[in-house]
Amino acid sequence: MTDTTLHSVAAELERARTDYLAVSRGAHLYASPGDHQEAERRAWERLELALAAAQQSEQQTAGSA
C-alpha cells in the first residue's frame, strides 16, 4: 500500500470522525428528531466504514513489512 493511499485512508477516517461529532452535537440544527437520528445513523455508518478501511490498511502494511 502506498503512502498516498495510507494518507487518504487516514484523512477519510478523520473527516468521518469530525462529521459524526458535528452531526451528533448539532441536533438543534435539524427539522425534527427523526431527521437528526437519520443523519447521525448515516454519519456513524460512514465512520464505521472508514475505521474498517483504516484497520485493513494497517493490517496490509504490517503484513508487507
Order of alpha helices (4+ residues) and beta strands (2+ residues): alpha-alpha
